[in-house]
Amino acid sequence: MSDELERRRRALEEAFFNKYNDELLAKLRAKEAAAQRKKGLAEKTGIRDEKVLDDLLGAGVEPETLAALALAPLILLAWRDGVLEDRERNAILRAADEQGVSHSGTAYQLLEKWLNERPGDELVAAWKGYVGALRTNLSAPAYAALRKDILDRTTKVARSAGGFLGFGRVTKEEKELLARIEAILA
């Protein structure tokens, strides 16, 4: 084999292995970043259950977006019929403001995503896991206060869609979902 062919063969091998190494390095970095997000979420929430943490991360919840997860039942209720009405959207945004969710923060961006696109079942699973972890990590009075706050806010969103002349303000479907939310929080 000529020196030129040998040189080109080595250059091709090096290019191939450099690309392969770069891909492996990118995968390792992504894996490390995911582990750091999980660790940060565990530290911020006190949750140690790997499945719950994976569900939270799968739903787009990270340490910076945790405040948005507290609004998940409001989102679920507002999307119950497949349509998010303006009054429901406004009620959720008011609740976010009352909770101190910064308009420039990541939590608000996640909330906007949920307001613009109906979230899937992964949000329900993540919220259930989050509630279960909170139930075990909070004192009974603190959990009771949180439960009352969530139920009050979700009822407020249900009522925000209105009704006819003030009658039937909370629909049958909304009442059923409110009952499911209450059962999850029990």
C-alpha positions in Angstrom: 0.0 0.0 0.0 1.4 3.4 -0.9 2.1 6.0 1.8 -0.7 8.2 0.5 -3.3 5.4 0.7 -2.1 4.5 4.2 -2.3 8.2 5.3 -5.9 8.5 3.9 -6.9 5.2 5.6 -5.7 6.5 8.9 -7.4 9.8 8.4 -10.7 8.0 7.6 -10.4 5.8 10.7 -9.6 8.8 12.8 -12.6 10.7 11.4 -14.8 7.7 12.1 -13.6 7.2 15.6 -13.7 10.9 16.4 -17.3 11.1 15.3 -18.1 7.9 17.3 -16.3 9.3 20.4 -18.1 12.6 20.0 -21.5 10.8 19.9 -20.5 8.7 23.0 -19.4 11.9 24.8 -22.7 13.6 23.9 -24.7 10.6 25.2 -22.6 10.6 28.4 -23.2 14.3 28.9 -26.9 14.0 28.3 -27.1 11.1 30.8 -25.1 13.2 33.4 -27.4 16.2 32.9 -30.5 14.0 33.4 -29.0 12.6 36.6 -28.3 16.1 37.8 -31.9 17.2 37.1 -33.2 14.2 38.9 -30.9 15.0 41.9 -31.9 18.6 41.9 -35.6 17.6 41.8 -35.0 15.2 44.7 -33.3 17.8 46.8 -36.0 20.4 46.1 -38.9 18.2 46.8 -37.6 15.6 49.3 -38.9 12.9 47.0 -36.6 9.8 46.8 -38.8 7.4 44.8 -37.1 7.0 41.5 -40.3 6.2 39.6 -41.9 9.4 40.9 -38.9 11.4 40.0 -38.8 9.8 36.5 -42.5 10.6 36.1 -42.0 14.2 37.1 -39.1 14.6 34.7 -41.1 12.9 32.0 -43.9 15.4 32.4 -41.4 18.3 31.9 -41.1 19.1 35.6 -37.7 20.1 36.8 -36.5 21.9 39.9 -37.2 25.2 38.3 -40.6 24.2 37.0 -41.9 22.7 40.3 -44.2 25.6 41.0 -46.1 24.8 37.7 -46.8 21.3 39.0 -48.8 22.7 41.9 -51.1 24.1 39.2 -51.5 20.8 37.4 -54.9 20.0 38.8 -56.1 23.4 37.5 -54.7 22.6 34.1 -56.3 19.1 34.1 -59.7 20.5 35.1 -59.6 23.3 32.5 -58.8 20.8 29.7 -61.4 18.2 30.9 -63.6 18.7 27.8 -60.7 19.1 25.3 -61.1 22.9 25.1 -59.5 25.5 27.3 -61.8 28.6 27.6 -60.4 32.1 28.0 -62.0 32.4 31.5 -60.3 29.2 32.6 -57.0 30.3 31.2 -57.3 33.7 33.0 -58.2 31.9 36.3 -55.2 29.7 36.0 -52.9 32.6 35.2 -54.3 34.5 38.3 -53.6 31.4 40.4 -50.0 31.3 39.1 -49.6 35.0 40.0 -51.1 34.4 43.4 -48.6 31.6 43.9 -45.7 33.9 42.8 -44.8 32.2 39.5 -42.5 34.6 37.7 -43.6 35.4 34.2 -40.0 35.2 33.1 -39.3 31.9 34.8 -39.2 28.3 33.5 -42.2 27.4 35.6 -44.3 29.9 33.7 -43.0 28.7 30.3 -44.1 25.1 31.3 -47.4 26.5 32.4 -47.9 28.3 29.1 -47.1 25.1 27.3 -49.8 23.3 29.2 -52.2 26.1 28.5 -51.5 26.0 24.8 -51.3 22.2 24.3 -53.4 19.8 26.2 -51.0 17.7 28.4 -51.1 14.0 28.2 -51.5 11.3 30.8 -47.9 11.8 31.9 -49.0 14.9 33.8 -51.6 13.0 35.7 -49.1 10.3 36.6 -46.5 12.9 37.7 -49.0 14.8 39.7 -50.2 11.7 41.5 -46.7 10.7 42.4 -45.9 14.2 43.6 -49.0 14.3 45.8 -48.1 10.9 47.2 -44.6 12.1 48.1 -45.9 15.3 49.6 -48.4 13.3 51.7 -45.5 11.3 53.3 -43.1 14.3 53.6 -45.4 17.0 55.0 -46.8 17.2 58.5 -50.6 16.4 58.7 -51.6 20.1 59.2 -49.3 21.3 56.3 -50.7 18.6 54.0 -54.3 19.4 55.0 -53.7 23.1 54.2 -52.2 22.2 50.9 -55.1 19.9 50.1 -57.6 22.6 50.9 -55.7 25.2 48.8 -55.6 22.9 45.8 -59.3 22.0 46.1 -60.3 25.6 46.5 -58.3 26.7 43.5 -59.6 23.9 41.2 -63.2 24.6 42.2 -62.5 28.3 41.4 -61.3 27.3 37.9 -64.3 25.0 37.4 -66.6 27.9 38.3 -64.7 30.3 36.1 -66.2 28.8 32.9 -69.5 30.1 34.0 -72.9 28.7 33.3 -76.3 30.0 32.2 -77.4 32.9 34.4 -75.3 31.5 37.2 -77.0 28.1 37.3 -75.0 25.0 36.7 -71.8 26.8 37.0 -69.9 23.5 37.7 -70.8 20.9 35.2 -71.3 17.2 35.9 -67.9 16.4 34.2 -66.2 19.1 36.3 -67.7 17.7 39.5 -66.5 14.2 38.6 -63.0 15.5 37.9 -63.1 17.5 41.2 -64.1 14.3 43.0 -61.1 12.4 41.4 -58.7 15.2 42.4 -60.1 15.1 45.9 -59.7 11.3 46.0 -56.0 11.6 44.8 -55.4 14.2 47.6 -57.1 12.0 50.3 
